[in-house]
Amino acid sequence: MSTYGFLPITLISLIVYFVSYFLTKTKYLKFVKHRRIWNLILLVTFFIAGTLGIFMTVIYSFELNINIPYVLLQIHVGVGTVWFIIAFFHFLWHLTYFKKAIKVIFSSSK
């Protein structure tokens, strides 16, 4: 059984992200476009990983006699890894929102 390629997937994702971020700092790419591109990639990776995850969950939950090729599991894990990395940066972009939301929740008197 082979590995999922966590390190290469992570490194490639981070390199591509930081290259696009560098392009925004050099004004070759507008920051708004940078965020839109990464939000779209976030959506696509979530959809792929989620769809494969639901597919595999249905097969296992209902004990269907369908063999899932190992490559589908690798795709699910690989795309899920990319999704998590992008989601982390997405979270950082919206960190001020989350700080304000937490502050409002815990500072209310009722």
For each residue, the residues with C-beta under 8 A, 3 or more apart:
1: 70
2: 70 74
3: 6
4: 9 74 77 78 81
5: 8 9 74 78
6: 3 9 10 81
7: 10 11
8: 5 11 12
9: 4 5 6 12 13 78 81 82
10: 6 7 13 14 81 85
11: 7 8 14 15
12: 8 9 15 16
13: 9 10 16 17 81 82 85 86
14: 10 11 17 18 85
15: 11 12 18 19
16: 12 13 19 20
17: 13 14 20 21 38 85 86 89
18: 14 15 21 22
19: 15 16 22 23
20: 16 17 23 24 29 34 37 38
21: 17 18 24 25 34
22: 18 19 25 26
23: 19 20 26 28 29 34
24: 20 21 27 28 29 30 31 34
25: 21 22
26: 22 23
27: 24
28: 23 24
29: 20 23 24 33 34
30: 24 33 34
31: 24 34 35
32: 35 36
33: 29 30 36 37
34: 20 21 23 24 29 30 31 37 38
35: 31 32 38 39 93
36: 32 33 39 40
37: 20 33 34 40 41
38: 17 20 34 35 41 42 86 89 90
39: 35 36 42 43 90
40: 36 37 43 44
41: 37 38 44 45 82 86
42: 38 39 45 46 83 86 87 90
43: 39 40 46 47
44: 40 41 47 48
45: 41 42 48 49 79 80 82 83 86
46: 42 43 49 50 83 87
47: 43 44 50 51
48: 44 45 51 52 75 76 79
49: 45 46 52 53 76 79 80 83
50: 46 47 53 54
51: 47 48 54 55
52: 48 49 55 56 72 75 76 79
53: 49 50 56 57 76 80
54: 50 51 57 58
55: 51 52 58 59 72
56: 52 53 59 60 68 72 73 76
57: 53 54 60 61
58: 54 55 61 62 64
59: 55 56 62 64 66 68
60: 56 57 63
61: 57 58
62: 58 59
63: 60
64: 58 59
65:
66: 59
67:
68: 56 59 72 73
69: 72 73
70: 1 2 73 74
71: 74 75
72: 52 55 56 68 69 75 76
73: 56 68 69 70 76 77
74: 2 4 5 70 71 77 78
75: 48 52 71 72 78 79
76: 48 49 52 53 56 72 73 79 80
77: 4 73 74 80 81
78: 4 5 9 74 75 81 82
79: 45 48 49 52 75 76 82 83
80: 45 49 53 76 77 83 84
81: 4 6 9 10 13 77 78 84 85
82: 9 13 41 45 78 79 85 86
83: 42 45 46 49 79 80 86 87
84: 80 81 87 88
85: 10 13 14 17 81 82 88 89
86: 13 17 38 41 42 45 82 83 89 90
87: 42 46 83 84 90 91
88: 84 85 91 92
89: 17 38 85 86 92 93
90: 38 39 42 86 87 93 94
91: 87 88 94 95 98
92: 88 89 95
93: 35 89 90
94: 90 91 97 98
95: 91 92 98 99
96: 99 100
97: 94 100 101
98: 91 94 95 101 102
99: 95 96 102 103
100: 96 97 103 104
101: 97 98 104 105
102: 98 99 105 106
103: 99 100 106 107
104: 100 101 107 108
105: 101 102 108
106: 102 103
107: 103 104
108: 104 105
109:
110:
